[in-house]
């Protein structure tokens, strides 16, 4: 198989590319470099610069490299920004996906893995979210991911394309310091940024219906997530026409306040957080059941929250060595 990874120069995408190549698969990266970094693409892996909104270029890349499967990660993904810019998110995430699928089906591609999100569930009133939990997204970002799943599934049914929608929970950590998350939109790097400034980390709301009043999330190490892509991709390649929808998480909830306490302990910083108003679109608790992917594909997360924080901190210190504490 030769896999095209859209968004393969991004934080998650770079880990997926490495997991694929380490597993012996051939990979080609397609990225517009709006947030991706070309240097993240491993030596020997081709980088094609382009947007998924450009169907002509996509068709040329698919044909030119003999692509047989696609892993689609390219998307806009900030929940708060999506509330302010819904039209932008629908254009990038839905129209971009439609254009890509059009090129994929015209090229006779046989396998398609879609990067979805736990945001499709909204605010589920269950302890563990299964793939059968009703979806009721709270943000335009979550809406685009759910609509994306519908579009991927419908295309598969109509054309025979084997498809998988992977619903990521909260991704963290790094395989190596140079692959760490450079954005400050997820909790762990947001806390790191405040600690580096010797400022208190922020908690967005402490009046949620959870044990300590702060949001509870399921965190998944990016290395485990990347390996889930490999397992799903190979399952599709081996089963033409297959359709999978899978949670990618650990089944362990950690509150924002608990996570900040753990970050303080691991980094050697001891800054108490400050509480600010809730952000729009943030559900109180979202924790995965990953039983389906374990049962069907044999995948199970191997890394814990300590691994995520410690590896992410190593990457942060590579950029900001002054943040270290003796």
Secondary structure, DSSP 8 states (H G I E B T S, - for coil): -EEEEETTTSHHHHHHHHHHHHTT-EEEEEE--SS--GGGS-TT-EEEE--TT-HHHHHHHHHHTT--EEEE------HHHHHH-HHHHIIIIIIHHHHHHHHHHHTT--EEEEEEEGGGG-S--SSSB-TTS----SSHHHHHHHHHHHHHHHHHHHH--EEEEEEE-EEE--SSGGGS---S-SHHHHHHHHHHTT---EEE-S-SSSTTSS-EEEEEEHHHHHHHHHHHHHHHHHSTT-EEEEEES-S-EEEHHHHHHHHHHHHT-----EEE---TT--SEE-B--HHHHHHH-------HHHHHHHHHHHHHHH-GGG---
